[in-house]
Amino acid sequence: MKDLLMAWRNIWRNTRRSALTISAIVFATGLLVFMLSFQFGAYDDMIDSSVRLSSGHVQVMVPGYHDRPRIRRALNNPDEIAAAAIRIAGVDAVALRAEAFVLASGEQRSRGLMITGIDPDAERAMSLIPKQMETGRYLRAGERGSAIIGSLAAESLQLEVGDECVFIGSGKDGSIAASAVQIVGMYKTGIDSFDRSTMQIPLTEFDEVFSMNGAVHRVVITVDHLAAAGSVVSGLEHDGSTDGLSVMSWDMLNPGLRQSIELDLIGGVIMYVILVIVVAFSILNTFFMAIFERKREFGVLMAIGMKPLRLVKLMLLESMSMTVIGLVLGMLFGILATMAGAHWGIGLGDSSEFMAQYGVPERLYPKLTPLSLVLGPVLICIVTFITALIPVLRIPRMRPVEALRS
C-alpha cells in the first residue's frame, strides 16, 4: 500500500506528461471500444439485411441445388422439415419457397426472370420485401392471379401496377408452365441485381402452374440471433427429416458476404495495431524520460539501501496506475459513444446508395458486446505493461555511484 501511494505521488510530479500519457490511453481505448462495437454492429446489420432479403439464416434443399438450380431438384417433404425446424430452440420463422426461371413479357418487351412462389404470411414474418414496396401492395394469403415484381424488372418490361404480365417456363414434370398474372406491387430493395431479375407469386399458384405437387425447392429459416444459426444447422442435421439433404447456414449461402466481412475485419485489425503501437511509443517515451530524469534519485535511494527490484516495482505501479485510469475513462467514453450511435444510428451519407448494392442498410448501429468492450482495453493493458517494462528493466543495471554522478 505504501508503494502504491508513493507511485501515485510520483505520477503527478510531472503533471503535464502524465496527463498527456493518460489522454493517449483514453483516446485509444475509447476509439477501440467504439470502433469494434461499430464493426460488429455493422456486420450484424449487413448479415441481417442480406439474409432477410433472400437467403435466410439457414436453408434446407436437395444437394447440389444451390450451385445448379434445377426445377426437378425439389424437396418432397417440406412440411415435415418445416415442422422439425420450428421445434428447434432459437428458430424465429420458417418459410417454403419454390423457384423457376421463366420468360416474362409485358405488352412491349420480354426478359428472363427468376419467379419465386412464396407464402405471403410466412414471408411477412421473415422477409424485408413486404416493407420495401415502392408502389402498390404486397401479396395476400389465398389470392390468385397476382404478382409483385422488382422495380427495375418492371421498368425493363414497361409494366405498371395493374398491368398484366405473361410468363412461360418449364414445369417440374417437364410440361410447359405458362400463366398470366396482374402486377399488384413493385419492390425496391436497393440491390439492383435482385430488383432487375425477380418476381414473386403465391406458392399455391406456383404449385399449380409448375406442377410441383406440393414440392418446394427451399425451406428457409430465420433465427432470433445470429449465434443460433449453428445450433439450428446441427439440430436439423441430426433430425431424420433432413437425411440425405443439404443444410446450409448463411455464410455458406453467401460466401461473398462472409469474405467481405473477413477482409474488412483484417483492415480494421491493421488500423487497431497501428493505434496501439502509437500508444506504446507514448508510454515508452514517458518512462525513458522518467528514468533519465530521476537517475540521480534512483542512485540516492539505492545508496541508502533500497533494492533495485523495489524501484522496478514502483515504476511498474506508476505505469499500471496511469493505464488503469486511462482504461476506465476510455471505456466510459467508448460506451457513451456506442450507446449514442446505437440510439441514433450512423448514416452513410452519399455512399448509402452504392453500399446498398452489397446489402448494407442506410444507417448502421453500433452494437456493444462483451468482446468489443473488453478486447481493446485488454490489448492496451498488455502492450502498455510490456512497453513500460522495457525501460524499467534498466534500473537493476544501474550502479549507485555512477547514478549519483549523472
C-alpha positions, 0 to 999 in steps of 0.5 A: 500500500505504501508503494502504491501511494508513493507511485501515485505521488510520483505520477503527478510530479510531472503533471503535464506528461502524465496527463498527456500519457493518460489522454493517449490511453483514453483516446485509444481505448475509447476509439477501440471500444467504439470502433469494434462495437461499430464493426460488429454492429455493422456486420450484424446489420449487413448479415441481417439485411442480406439474409432477410432479403433472400437467403435466410439464416439457414436453408434446407434443399436437395444437394447440389441445388444451390450451385445448379438450380434445377426445377426437378431438384425439389424437396418432397417433404417440406412440411415435415422439415418445416415442422422439425425446424420450428421445434428447434430452440432459437428458430424465429420463422420458417418459410417454403419457397419454390423457384423457376426461371421463366420468360416474362413479357409485358405488352412491349418487351420480354426478359428472363426472370427468376419467379419465386412462389412464396407464402405471403404470411410466412414471408411477412414474418421473415422477409424485408420485401413486404416493407420495401414496396415502392408502389402498390401492395404486397401479396395476400394469403389465398389470392390468385392471379397476382404478382409483385415484381422488382422495380427495375424488372418492371421498368425493363418490361414497361409494366405498371401496377395493374398491368398484366404480365405473361410468363412461360417456363418449364414445369417440374414434370417437364410440361410447359408452365405458362400463366398470366398474372396482374402486377399488384406491387413493385419492390425496391430493395436497393440491390439492383441485381435482385430488383432487375431479375425477380418476381414473386407469386403465391406458392399455391399458384406456383404449385399449380402452374409448375406442377410441383405437387406440393414440392418446394425447392427451399425451406428457409429459416430465420433465427432470433440471433445470429449465434443460433444459426449453428445450433439450428444447422446441427439440430436439423442435421441430426433430425431424420427429416433432413437425411440425405439433404443439404443444410446450409447456414448463411455464410455458406449461402453467401460466401461473398458476404462472409469474405467481405466481412473477413477482409474488412475485419483484417483492415480494421485489425491493421488500423487497431495495431497501428493505434496501439503501437502509437500508444506504446511509443507514448508510454515508452517515451514517458518512462525513458524520460522518467528514468533519465530524469530521476537517475540521480534519485534512483542512485540516492535511494539505492545508496541508502539501501533500497533494492533495485527490484523495489524501484522496478516495482514502483515504476511498474505501479506508476505505469499500471496506475496511469493505464488503469485510469486511462482504461476506465475513462476510455471505456466510459467514453467508448460506451457513451459513444456506442450507446449514442450511435446505437440510439441514433444510428450512423448514416452513410451519407452519399455512399448509402446508395452504392453500399446498398448494392452489397446489402448494407442498410442506410444507417448502421448501429453500433452494437456493444458486446462483451468482446468489443468492450473488453478486447481493446482495453485488454490489448492496451493493458498488455502492450502498455505493461510490456512497453513500460517494462522495457525501460524499467528493466534498466534500473537493476543495471544501474550502479549507485555511484555512477547514478549519483554522478549523472 
